[in-house]
Amino acid sequence: MLDMELSTMFYLFASFLFIVLFNSLIKSFFFPSKGRELPLPPGSMGWPYIGETFQMYSQDPNVFFATKIKRYGSMFKSHILGCPCVMISNPEAVKFVLNKAQLFKPTFPASKERMLGKQAIFFHEGEYHANLRRLVLRTFMPEAIKNVVSDIESISQTCLKSWEGKLITTFLEMKTFTFHVALLSIFGKDEILYREDLKRCYYTLEKGYNSMPINLPGTLFHKAMKARKELSQILEQIISTRRKMKQDYNDLLGSFMGEKTGLTDEQIADNIIGVIFAARDTTATVLTWIIKYLDENPSVLEAVTEEQESILKGKEESVEEMGLNWADTKKMPITSRVIQETLRVASILSFTFREAVDDVEYQGYLIPKGWKVLPLFRNIHHSPDNFKEPEKFDPSRFEVAPKANTFMPFGNGTHACPGNELAKLEILVFLHHLTTKYRFVNLCAKNGIQYGPFALPQNGLPITLYPKK
């Protein structure tokens, strides 16, 4: 009996000790003691480790963020994808964070860093980042991309032709279109040689982008990391083949491989994968939302179609120049405003990630070293203080420039997206051929939205595409 009592007491003591140690661990993880003179921002941290990840990714992000802001204000703490973080929705605060590189470094959750590669441009600053950004801009600035208009046009026409009369899932097909454009910008005309192998590996990799970083057989993360390794091997082979050719290439890979860049093969591979990631899903999502908004706003669709048909008629009157050129894309102000308004309303990137490099005091609160900071672009774009009737789709609002720091679809500061000109170009070229040659029927029974990680029309927006008579 005494032995049983001692065993029971030992069990209770061990359980109590475990609870105390576990609570201490959680407190030290969520609430570091350094600099405790200042309070943390208000908010909740959710479950241990998981935090509030599922709540944020499983519902309308507008509702999730708006609920938090209403309860805690424009600056609050949370816990997303295994990271304690502070979220901010004030335009001036967002500008402060994005432009103070000495206080906040670019970062992603651990799972994305490992899958994209730690040498990718997203995760760095200083001289290495400046060198990479210069190399990317060399390929993606107007002077460079004006030479690929006809190639993007060819990809657009091929994709649209393959969809004729078929029931398609818009988002999935747009991912194919933007993937091909991304490969074109990276590998030039050589992209067709590697397309299928790269597609097979990358499509597996992307399925794990927002998974928890648990590298066990059978998990999405484990499968993604295997695909990531194979993708790196393919890229190493491409780089090796190019070196043997001893030619000059005007694409992004050629820019990375220049003699004076100082980049290793690993750094090149990480940044190639990073560019595909940045160029593909976001642009595909924008195109999907544009088609949805055009379908729901017939007057806007009519205005865009008339603008594009006027360009087409000018081409038909000229025997010398039938295809689109760079100058034509500058004659599309209505279509350009549709893109801007879609970027605002849909807010494809709800937020971005930064990390405090040291304890930071801001507005009377402490942002601890190592915590993520998430500027909430979506809430800024949907604030009635910044845009009248923010939920209404109204491209005409961009006839006047928005207030400073209230429209940031491509981010801000030194880490603003360097590929935004290419993204706008491929959307303009695609919409030209879509509106002048096709009509589409939206077959989505529900007018809902699905989430994870990007907000998308229900079921990826199923449509049927028909050639115009």
Secondary structure in CASP SS format (residue, H / E / C, confidence):
PFRMAT SS
TARGET T0000
AUTHOR 0000-0000-0000
METHOD secondary structure of the structure
MODEL  1
M C 1.00
L H 1.00
D H 1.00
M H 1.00
E H 1.00
L H 1.00
S H 1.00
T H 1.00
M H 1.00
F H 1.00
Y H 1.00
L H 1.00
F H 1.00
A H 1.00
S H 1.00
F H 1.00
L H 1.00
F H 1.00
I H 1.00
V H 1.00
L H 1.00
F H 1.00
N H 1.00
S H 1.00
L H 1.00
I H 1.00
K H 1.00
S H 1.00
F H 1.00
F H 1.00
F C 1.00
P C 1.00
S C 1.00
K C 1.00
G C 1.00
R C 1.00
E C 1.00
L C 1.00
P C 1.00
L C 1.00
P C 1.00
P C 1.00
G E 1.00
S C 1.00
M C 1.00
G C 1.00
W E 1.00
P C 1.00
Y C 1.00
I C 1.00
G E 1.00
E C 1.00
T H 1.00
F H 1.00
Q H 1.00
M H 1.00
Y H 1.00
S C 1.00
Q C 1.00
D C 1.00
P H 1.00
N H 1.00
V H 1.00
F H 1.00
F H 1.00
A H 1.00
T H 1.00
K H 1.00
I H 1.00
K H 1.00
R H 1.00
Y H 1.00
G C 1.00
S C 1.00
M E 1.00
F E 1.00
K E 1.00
S E 1.00
H E 1.00
I E 1.00
L C 1.00
G C 1.00
C E 1.00
P E 1.00
C E 1.00
V E 1.00
M E 1.00
I E 1.00
S C 1.00
N C 1.00
P H 1.00
E H 1.00
A H 1.00
V H 1.00
K H 1.00
F H 1.00
V H 1.00
L H 1.00
N H 1.00
K C 1.00
A C 1.00
Q C 1.00
L C 1.00
F E 1.00
K E 1.00
P E 1.00
T C 1.00
F C 1.00
P C 1.00
A H 1.00
S H 1.00
K H 1.00
E H 1.00
R H 1.00
M H 1.00
L H 1.00
G C 1.00
K C 1.00
Q C 1.00
A C 1.00
I H 1.00
F H 1.00
F H 1.00
H C 1.00
E C 1.00
G H 1.00
E H 1.00
Y H 1.00
H H 1.00
A H 1.00
N H 1.00
L H 1.00
R H 1.00
R H 1.00
L H 1.00
V H 1.00
L H 1.00
R H 1.00
T H 1.00
F H 1.00
M C 1.00
P H 1.00
E H 1.00
A H 1.00
I H 1.00
K H 1.00
N H 1.00
V H 1.00
V H 1.00
S H 1.00
D H 1.00
I H 1.00
E H 1.00
S H 1.00
I H 1.00
S H 1.00
Q H 1.00
T H 1.00
C H 1.00
L H 1.00
K H 1.00
S H 1.00
W H 1.00
E E 1.00
G C 1.00
K C 1.00
L E 1.00
I E 1.00
T E 1.00
T H 1.00
F H 1.00
L H 1.00
E H 1.00
M H 1.00
K H 1.00
T H 1.00
F H 1.00
T H 1.00
F H 1.00
H H 1.00
V H 1.00
A H 1.00
L H 1.00
L H 1.00
S H 1.00
I H 1.00
F H 1.00
G H 1.00
K H 1.00
D H 1.00
E H 1.00
I H 1.00
L H 1.00
Y H 1.00
R H 1.00
E H 1.00
D H 1.00
L H 1.00
K H 1.00
R H 1.00
C H 1.00
Y H 1.00
Y H 1.00
T H 1.00
L H 1.00
E H 1.00
K C 1.00
G C 1.00
Y C 1.00
N C 1.00
S C 1.00
M C 1.00
P C 1.00
I C 1.00
N C 1.00
L C 1.00
P C 1.00
G C 1.00
T C 1.00
L H 1.00
F H 1.00
H H 1.00
K H 1.00
A H 1.00
M H 1.00
K H 1.00
A H 1.00
R H 1.00
K H 1.00
E H 1.00
L H 1.00
S H 1.00
Q H 1.00
I H 1.00
L H 1.00
E H 1.00
Q H 1.00
I H 1.00
I H 1.00
S H 1.00
T H 1.00
R H 1.00
R H 1.00
K H 1.00
M H 1.00
K C 1.00
Q C 1.00
D C 1.00
Y C 1.00
N C 1.00
D C 1.00
L H 1.00
L H 1.00
G H 1.00
S H 1.00
F H 1.00
M C 1.00
G C 1.00
E C 1.00
K C 1.00
T C 1.00
G C 1.00
L C 1.00
T C 1.00
D H 1.00
E H 1.00
Q H 1.00
I H 1.00
A H 1.00
D H 1.00
N H 1.00
I H 1.00
I H 1.00
G H 1.00
V H 1.00
I H 1.00
F H 1.00
A H 1.00
A H 1.00
R H 1.00
D H 1.00
T H 1.00
T H 1.00
A H 1.00
T H 1.00
V H 1.00
L H 1.00
T H 1.00
W H 1.00
I H 1.00
I H 1.00
K H 1.00
Y H 1.00
L H 1.00
D H 1.00
E H 1.00
N C 1.00
P H 1.00
S H 1.00
V H 1.00
L H 1.00
E H 1.00
A H 1.00
V H 1.00
T H 1.00
E H 1.00
E H 1.00
Q H 1.00
E H 1.00
S H 1.00
I H 1.00
L H 1.00
K H 1.00
G H 1.00
K H 1.00
E H 1.00
E C 1.00
S C 1.00
V C 1.00
E C 1.00
E C 1.00
M C 1.00
G C 1.00
L C 1.00
N C 1.00
W H 1.00
A H 1.00
D H 1.00
T H 1.00
K C 1.00
K C 1.00
M C 1.00
P H 1.00
I H 1.00
T H 1.00
S H 1.00
R H 1.00
V H 1.00
I H 1.00
Q H 1.00
E H 1.00
T H 1.00
L H 1.00
R H 1.00
V H 1.00
A H 1.00
S C 1.00
I C 1.00
L C 1.00
S C 1.00
F E 1.00
T C 1.00
F C 1.00
R E 1.00
E E 1.00
A E 1.00
V C 1.00
D C 1.00
D C 1.00
V E 1.00
E E 1.00
Y E 1.00
Q C 1.00
G C 1.00
Y E 1.00
L E 1.00
I E 1.00
P C 1.00
K C 1.00
G C 1.00
W C 1.00
K E 1.00
V E 1.00
L E 1.00
P E 1.00
L E 1.00
F H 1.00
R H 1.00
N H 1.00
I H 1.00
H H 1.00
H C 1.00
S C 1.00
P C 1.00
D C 1.00
N C 1.00
F C 1.00
K C 1.00
E C 1.00
P C 1.00
E C 1.00
K C 1.00
F C 1.00
D C 1.00
P H 1.00
S H 1.00
R H 1.00
F H 1.00
E H 1.00
V C 1.00
A C 1.00
P C 1.00
K C 1.00
A C 1.00
N C 1.00
T C 1.00
F C 1.00
M C 1.00
P C 1.00
F C 1.00
G C 1.00
N C 1.00
G H 1.00
T H 1.00
H H 1.00
A C 1.00
C C 1.00
P C 1.00
G C 1.00
N H 1.00
E H 1.00
L H 1.00
A H 1.00
K H 1.00
L H 1.00
E H 1.00
I H 1.00
L H 1.00
V H 1.00
F H 1.00
L H 1.00
H H 1.00
H H 1.00
L H 1.00
T H 1.00
T H 1.00
K H 1.00
Y E 1.00
R E 1.00
F E 1.00
V E 1.00
N E 1.00
L C 1.00
C C 1.00
A C 1.00
K C 1.00
N C 1.00
G C 1.00
I E 1.00
Q E 1.00
Y C 1.00
G C 1.00
P C 1.00
F C 1.00
A C 1.00
L E 1.00
P E 1.00
Q H 1.00
N H 1.00
G H 1.00
L C 1.00
P E 1.00
I E 1.00
T E 1.00
L E 1.00
Y E 1.00
P E 1.00
K C 1.00
K C 1.00
END
